[in-house]
Amino acid sequence: MLCEKCGKNPATTHIHTVINGVSATKHLCQFCAANQNEKQTSLANMFSSMFSELLNTGAIAPTKTCDICGTSFSSIAKSGKAGCPSCYSVFFDELVPYIKRVHGSTVHMGKHPQTNAQPTTLVAVQNTKDKKIEELKQALKNHIEKEEYELAAKIRDEIRMLEQEEK
């Protein structure tokens, strides 16, 4: 099979794309494929261009950094890449609008049959909230057993607040 672009060299690279549900396959030689890759923008470049509005307006807090890797949000905005998985938790509020803009949602359904599909949150922060709620429920149970009802009421209110944030 010859390259679809130049028609001279054998096609060694096959690029399959799906855009708006329409799939297409390009069969390119190594030279045309290299030129094709230069023209395409990476996800990092796309995030970087989206964050540039925050950089230009000064809306990014320069002092906020990830506790694990030390990356600041301004460096994520410049490079389009998070420093580590913890960055998604630290910069959750800043990243969610952009993730939603790129993916259309912050919920991942996956490739499961519709009968078994249960959405899971894209960012690991949901797991942190769930863990916090479970810890508070255990503390609530302990305070009730010790008949410390005032503390139990405060914990109950905190649990309700966290559960309402999820909705």
N, C-alpha and C positions, 0 to 999 in steps of 0.2 A: 504494500500500500504506500502510495506517495503522500508527501506532505500536502495538506489542503491549502496552505498559504503560498508556498513557493512552487509546488508542483514538480520539484527537481529531485529532492533527497527523499530517502525512505522515512516514513513516519515512525518515530521511536517513542514519542510521548503522546499519551492520550489523555486529554483533559475533559472530564465529565462535569458539567455544571447543571444545577437546577435553580432556575430563577422563576419565582411566582408559579411554581408547579410545572413549568415547562423544562424538560431536560434536553440537553444538547451535548454532543461529544465532538471535540476537535481532535484531529489526528495531525500532529506536527512533527517536523524533524527537530533535531536537537538545537539547531541555530534559531529557528523560528520560535521554538518553545522558550529559549533564553530571552528573546526579545519580548515575548508575551509576558513573561514574569516581571520584567523591568517596568512594564506599563501598569501592572496591577498594583493596587495599594494594599498593604497589609492591614490586619486588624489593629495593630499597634498604631499605625499612621492614622487610621480612622478615629480611634479613641483620642489620639493626640490632637487632631484637628477639632474634635468635639470639645475637648477640655480647654482649647485655646481661648474660648470666650471667657472662661473663669480666670485664666491667667491675665488676660488683658484688662479685665474689670477689677482685679485685685480681690476677688471674692474668696480666694483660697487662703485659709489660715496657715501662715508660714510656720507656726510653732508646733502644729500637730504632726506627730510622727508615729510610725509603727513601733511597738515595743519590741518586737522580735528582730526585725531587720533594719530598723532605723530609717526606712524610706519615708519621705514626706509626700503629701498629696501633690505638691507642685512638681516633684520629680515624676510621679505617676502621670500627671497631666502632660508633661513635656515628652515623656517617652511612650506613653500609652500602655505601659506594662507595670503590673503590680510587682512589688519586691518579693512577696512571699504570700502563702495562703492567708496568713493572719491579716494582711493588708485589707482584705475584703471585709473583715469584721470591723477593723479600726475605722476604715473610711466608708462604712456602709451607707450613711446618709448622703455622702457626696457621690458615690458610685451608682446607686440605684436608679436615679433618673436617666443616666446614660446607658446603663444596661437595658433598661426598659425601652429606650429609644432604639437601640440596636436590635434587640431580640423581639421587641413587641410585647414582652411580658417579663415578669420576674419569677414566674412559675414554670417549671420544667415538667412536661407530661411524659416524656420518654417515648419509647417504642413498645408499648404494651397494648394488648387488646383493650378495647373500650370498656369491657366489663370489669377489668382489673385495674384500670387507670386510676391512680391516686396522685394528685399533684404534690410535688415536694418543692420546698423553697430553694431558689437558686443559690442563695448565699447561706453560709454555715451559721449565720447569726440566729436563724430560727432554732437550730439545735441548741444554741446557748440559752435562748429564752426558755425552751422546753425544759432544759436541765435545771434552770433557775426555779421554774415553777414547781418541778418535782421536789427540789430541795426545800422550798418553802412549804409545800404540802406535808413533807415529813416533819419539819419544824413545828408546823401547826398541830399535827397529831401529837407530838411530844408535849407541847404546851397544854393541850387539852387534857392529856393524861395526868399532868402535874397540877391541873386545875389552875393554870395561869391564864385566865380568860381575857384579861386586858391585852397581854402580848399576843394571844391567839387571834383576837379581833384585828389587831394591827397587821398581822401576817395575812389574815383572810382578805383584808382590804388591798394589800399589796398584790396578792394573787389575782384578785379580780381586775386590778388595774393592768397587770401584765396580760391577762387573757383578753381584755378589751382591746389592747394595742394590736393583738394578732388579727382581730377582725377588721 
